[in-house]
Amino acid sequence: MQFFSTRGDGPVSLDEAMRKGIADDGGLFMPQQLPSFDAADFDDADSIPRVAEVLLRPFFVGSSLEDQLEAILAETFSFPIPATPLPSGGRELALLELYHGPTAAFKDVGAGFLAACLSRLESRKDSPLTILVATSGDTGGAVAAAFDARAGMRVVVLFPDGRVSDRQAHQLSCWSDNVVSLKVQGSFDDCQALVKAAMADPGLSSMHRFSSANSINIGRLLPQCTYYADASLRHYRRTGNKPGFIIPSGNLGNAFACIMAREMNLPIGPIILATNANRTIADYFETLEWLPRASLRTLASAMDVGDPSNMERLRKLVGDAVVLRERLGVLSVSDAEIEASIRRDFKDFGFATCPHTATATHTWRQLDEDLAAAHDWILVGTAHPAKFETIVEPVIGEIVPLPPELEEILARPAHAITIKPDLESLAAAIGGA
Ligand SMILES: *Cc1c(COP(=O)(O)O)cnc(C)c1O
């Protein structure tokens, strides 16, 4: 399959689209056309890697990785992604637990897949590819874990000093020599600006062969469609109903994958985006005007996005605000509502939710009665609550036990280099004046 930029450039191969991350014209890569499936196409697919193989095979036609897809998927989906039933008092309700990977957040899926693909594409090159990643928390850890100790690959993680939790900072800084962790004396926006500036700098970029692994990379979106396909198919086979999904959203990468899966004719009902107090999408659906803005800091920090970049893809795939708001719902959830929802989840479900996941549980409780009763619902759990223990534990008044994968990471020694938010400091830290 061939890929085109949302702004027109192309075509390029899947290999090229993944290697580049972003198109030369500044747009985001999209598949030329989406395949369409019947539920019966997945009759023999009894596990997530098998579902992924059927779903992703058409995208790999003509890729140099076509023969290696099975191995790539076995590496990517090495942990369970269960949909756990929840008590609802009405229609069926479940939590899709996307947080059992190495860094306990859904980004492990996309990062793991991209790493499995890029390391195979790059294995024969003599100078390493350098992945630059600006992170407000979860992305950097997932990318670092996925590329850790892979030959031919280097990762430079930039995170804002003092704006990530201690556990997050540790997860960003505890990897092998091929991962350089930079604590930037500035905001997340400064980190992102630095990545852009480095990639645009001819001297630095020819020396380092930069690539980006932020959620704009098509190699992160494709595998994310898989868990929506798997969860919806299992639900549909068992009940005959197409479940609705409620998805905690920031940059719209995770939600876009669900929308893509629905466009590929998987049995998915309504899709509702749950955002935090960053209202850019909610306001867009209300006023039809797209007004990106600086991000606000909230308790659901991995969703603190004021200019969601995947909106450009969403418009290309589905249409403008008038169409979009017919096909999707959105609710903006305040910090006070997030705290109340964490408390309520703990009481009603018997376990804690992370602040991001709590935007989805809150949104479900706010659903219009008719809409709630018309569908079964799957709420998407994007991170393990133990990653955000400083927020969650005071709210529920209990300790959240660490899952084994986080325990293992937190036991490693950590090391980060502190830099000023300018290109000279970045260049000095990664080599090259
Ligand atoms: C990144 C992240 C989100 C937001 O996902 P997007 O793809 O940016 O919309 C939500 N929750 C957690 C825990 C995350 O790490």
Ligand as a Chemical Component Dictionary entry (heavy atoms), coordinates in Angstrom:
data_LIG
# 
_chem_comp.id                   LIG 
_chem_comp.type                 NON-POLYMER 
_chem_comp.pdbx_formal_charge   0 
_chem_comp.three_letter_code    LIG 
# 
loop_
_chem_comp_atom.comp_id 
_chem_comp_atom.atom_id 
_chem_comp_atom.alt_atom_id 
_chem_comp_atom.type_symbol 
_chem_comp_atom.charge 
_chem_comp_atom.model_Cartn_x 
_chem_comp_atom.model_Cartn_y 
_chem_comp_atom.model_Cartn_z 
_chem_comp_atom.pdbx_ordinal 
LIG C1 C1 C 0 -0.944 9.846  25.629 1  
LIG C2 C2 C 0 -1.987 9.509  26.626 2  
LIG C3 C3 C 0 -3.335 9.835  26.412 3  
LIG C4 C4 C 0 -3.798 10.605 25.207 4  
LIG O1 O1 O 0 -3.677 9.868  24.021 5  
LIG P1 P1 P 0 -3.688 10.601 22.610 6  
LIG O2 O2 O 0 -3.384 9.571  21.620 7  
LIG O3 O3 O 0 -2.645 11.682 22.673 8  
LIG O4 O4 O 0 -5.049 11.201 22.452 9  
LIG C5 C5 C 0 -4.263 9.444  27.361 10 
LIG N1 N1 N 0 -3.883 8.783  28.478 11 
LIG C6 C6 C 0 -2.606 8.454  28.707 12 
LIG C7 C7 C 0 -2.270 7.742  29.959 13 
LIG C8 C8 C 0 -1.607 8.793  27.793 14 
LIG O5 O5 O 0 -0.336 8.465  28.044 15 
# 
loop_
_chem_comp_bond.comp_id 
_chem_comp_bond.atom_id_1 
_chem_comp_bond.atom_id_2 
_chem_comp_bond.value_order 
_chem_comp_bond.pdbx_ordinal 
LIG C1 C2 SING 1  
LIG C2 C3 SING 2  
LIG C2 C8 DOUB 3  
LIG C3 C4 SING 4  
LIG C3 C5 DOUB 5  
LIG C4 O1 SING 6  
LIG O1 P1 SING 7  
LIG P1 O2 DOUB 8  
LIG P1 O3 SING 9  
LIG P1 O4 SING 10 
LIG C5 N1 SING 11 
LIG N1 C6 DOUB 12 
LIG C6 C7 SING 13 
LIG C6 C8 SING 14 
LIG C8 O5 SING 15 
# 
